[in-house]
Amino acid sequence: MPKVSIIVPVHNTEKYLQVCIDSLTAQSLSDIEIVLVENCSTDNSLALCHKLAESDSRIKVLSIDKADLSTARNEGVKVATGDYIGFVDSDDTVLPDLFNDTYSIAVEHDLGLVCFALHKVFDDRADKYLYPEDGTIRILSAKEMTELNLTDKSPSYVCTHLFKRSLFDTLSFPENIYYEDRASTFRFTAACGKGAIINKSYYRYYCRQGSISRSFGWKHFRDFAYANLCRLEFINHSGLFSAEEIPVVASASADSFLRKLRHMLSKAQTEEQRDEAREWCHKLNLIPKKTRLPLKARMIRWYIERFIL
């Protein structure tokens, strides 16, 4: 049984897949398995997956008939056999010591989850580092991990976490939406028992022209708003936070929800989209009382309450 299973969803990334897998097969932790989950590619990605599997016995290939990132991850988990599970997107790369460092910390401290940093690599501007890079390691309770996640003080990206396999006995990733990690990683942190955050960018997240991370249609705004609704509902009803803590923890999600709701209202092009945006205006009641909001978010809320509701 491998120490770590690495799930790699593959969809039309023939151009980048080889470099991605090279960064995984070069890991200093050799006791790994790499699960390539090809999902409805129209290029030669599937053929390349099989070619890569022939070159390294640690690589296995799974092909599914649905082009959805979360579905691919969930299906990959089902066939993974490692004690811990990590995720890498097929057009990204990771540093050689990622899984050795995170697995060692997880085992040493009996952690349910380890979170680490990433930096964004653009093809038209300088790299962007989103989190501290001082290399410090913090061992935290599940509540502390979750609060940092929900307040955007630690990454929410699925690919910046190493998960204990047992977490997937009761949890999975929401399917058929963008920003599925923002809608789900806080549930994993809440269930982890205790975890760690490493302030080091092991993950290179490539933001290329035309990628999901740089595309903004109505569904993108809708799904981001939905992810924040999931967060607000959890903050209000999980019982993890006290009455005094709830407005503080909810601030970032409330601000983000209001901003995306504004875009839903302004960019709706069909009556169905307009109806859904107006319906979601009634979700403002999920923003806890005493939640402090930036000026722009307060103005959006005032406008919705005065002219929409």
N, C-alpha and C positions, 0 to 999 in steps of 0.2 A: 504494500500500500504506500503510495507516495506521500510525502509530507504536505505538499501543496498542489492543488489542482488549479490551473489557470484557464479560465473560460474566455475564449476569443470569438465573439460573433463576427461573421464575415458576410458582407453584402456589397458586392460590386467594388471591392477594394484590391483588385488584382495588382494595381500599380504600386500599392504600398505594403502589401502583405508580407513579402519576403523580408523587408527591413524590420517590420514588427516582430516576426518570428525569430529572426536573427538575434534580436535583443532578449528574447526569452530563452532560446537554447543556450545563450552565453551566460545565463545566470550562474552566480557562484554557488548557489544551492542547486545541486544537480538532481536531487531526489524530488522531481516534479513530474507532473503530467500536464500536457497542453491539449485542451479540447477545442478544436476548431468547429464552430457551429455555423455552417454555411446555410444562409436563408434566402433562397430565391434570387440568386445573382444572375444577371444577364450577360456578364462578361466571363472570363475564364477563371474566376475565383475558385470554383469547385475543383477544377482540374489541378490548379496550383495547390490547393489544400491536400489532395491525394499525393501529389509529388513531394510535398514537404513531409508528409507522414511516412513516405518510403525512405526518406533520408534520416529520420530520427524516430526510434521506437517509442519515445515518450509522447509522440504526437498521435492523437486519434481524431477522426473526422466524423462529424454528425451532420446530416443534411436534413433540414426541415422545410415544410412547404408553406411557410408563412414569413413574409418579410417584415419582421418586427424585432427591434433590439431586445426588449425585455423578454419576449417569448424565447428568443435564442438563449438569453442568459438563464432563464428558468429551465429550459430543456437541457442546457449544458450541466446545470447543477445536478440534474437527475442521474446523469451518467458519470459524474465526477466521483472519484474514490479517495481523494486526499483528506487529511485531517483538517486542513484549512483551505479556503477557496478565495482566489483573487480573480479580478476581471481586468482585461486589457482590450481596448478597442483596436480593430485590425489596421487602423491607419495611424496609430500612435506607437511610441517606443518607451522603454523604461531603462533605468540604470541597472548595471550588472548585479548590484548587491541588494536590490529591492526585496526580493523574497527571502534571502538569507537573513537580512536584518529584521524584517517584520516577523518572520516565523520564529526566530530566536527569542525576540522579546515576548511574543505571545506565549511560547512554551515556558519561558523562565518565570513569568508572572501569572500564568494560567488565565490568559485574557480571552474574552469572547470576540474581541475585535481590535484591530490596530488601524489607525488613520494616519496618513502621511500627506505631504504637500505635493503640489504639481505646479508647473509653470506652463503658460500658454505660448505656443510658437506660431507666429503669423508669417505668411508669405509676403507681406507687404509692409511690415513694420517690426519694431524691436520686440523681443520676448517680453512677456508680462508675468511678473511674480506676484502672486495673490496673497501669500501667507509668509510668516517669518521663516528665515533660512538659517537660524542659528544652530541647528542640529540638536537642540534640547529634546528630551524625552519626558513626557508627563504620564504617569499612571493615574487614571481617574476612575471615579465611580460611574455607573451607567447614567445616573442623573446628570453628573457633570459633563459627560460626553454628549448627552442629548441636548443640554442647554447650549453648549458651544455650537452644536450643529444647527439648532433652530435660530440662534442669533447670528448666524453666518460668520462666526469667529473660527470655524474649522470647516474644511471642505465637505460638501454634500455629495460629491461625485462618487458613484459606485466604484469607479476605477482607482480611487484613492483610499480604498479600504481592503484589508485582509480580514475575512470573516471565518469564524469557527464554523465548521460544517453543520453542527447541531442547530445553529440558528435557523437554517432552512427547513427544519422539521415543521415549523409553524409559520414561517414568513416567506414571501416571494416578492418579485418585482411587479408592479402594475403594468399591464400590457396595453398596447394600442395608443399610447400617449407619448408626447415629447416630455422631457424634463422629469422622467420617471424616477430619477435618483433623488431629486428634491422632494418628491412625494413619498419617499420610502426609507431613505437611509436613517432617518431619526427613529424609525421603529426598530431597526437593528441595534442602534446604540442603546435604546431603552431596554432591550432584552439581553444585552451583552454581559451583564453581571459586573464586569469592570473592563476597561479598555485602556489604550494608550494613544497618544498623539505624538508624532515625530515631526519636528519642524525642519524637514528636509524635502526638497523637491526630487523625488525619485521618478516622477512620471512626467513625460513630455507630451502635452496635449496639443495636437496640431489643429489650428483653426484656419482651414483653407477656404479660399473663395468658393462659395456655393455649399459649404457644409451646413449641417443643421445648426451648429453654434453661431453661424453668421447669417442665418435666414430668419426672417420675421414676417410670417403671414398671420392671418387671423387665428388659425389653429395653434400656432406657436404661442400667441398671447393667451388664448383660451386655456391651453394646457398648463402654462406657467401659472395662470390664475388658479386653476384647479389644484395644482401642487401646493399653493399657499393656503387654499381652503383646507386641504388635508392636514396641513401643519397647524392651522388655527383650531380645527376640531380636536386634534390630539392635545394641544396645549390646554384647551378648555376642559376636556373630559377624561384625560388619562389618569388623573389623580397624582401625577408625578410632581406637580408644582403646587405650592401654597397659593392662597388667594392673593397675597402680596406679590408673589413672584410672577403670576400669570401675565399681568399687563406688561411687565418688563420683557419677559421671554417672547411675548407676542408681537412686539413692536416691529421687528424686521419683516416678519411674514405679513403683518397688516399693511405696512407701507408698500411692500411688493404687490400684494393683492390689489390694492387700490390703483396703483399705476397700471397694472395689466388690465384691470377692469375698464379703465379709461380708454385704453387702446381697443379693447373689445367693442366698446360703444362707438368709437370713432371709425373703426375699420370694418364694421359689419357691412356686408354687401348683399345679403339675402334676408328675407323676412325671418327665416329660421334663426339666423345668427343674431339678428336684432332682438328677437324674442328671448333667446338664451341669455344674452347680455343683460337685458332688462330684468330677467328672472334672477340672475346672480346678484343684482343690486340689493336684493332682499337679504343676501348673505352678510351684509354689513353688521348684522346683529352678532356675528361670530367674533367681531373685534371687541375684546374685553373692555369694560369701562376702565377709565384711568390710563388707557394705553397712550403713551406719548408718541405723537406722529410728527414727521417733518412738515414744514409749511405747505409744500406742494401736495402732500397726501391729505392734509387737512382741507385744502381747497377743493380737491377732487371729491372728498366725502361730502363737503358742504353742497357742492353742485348736484351730486347725485340725490342727496336727501331733499334738496329744494325743488329740483326740476324733473327728476326721474321717478322717484317714489311717490 
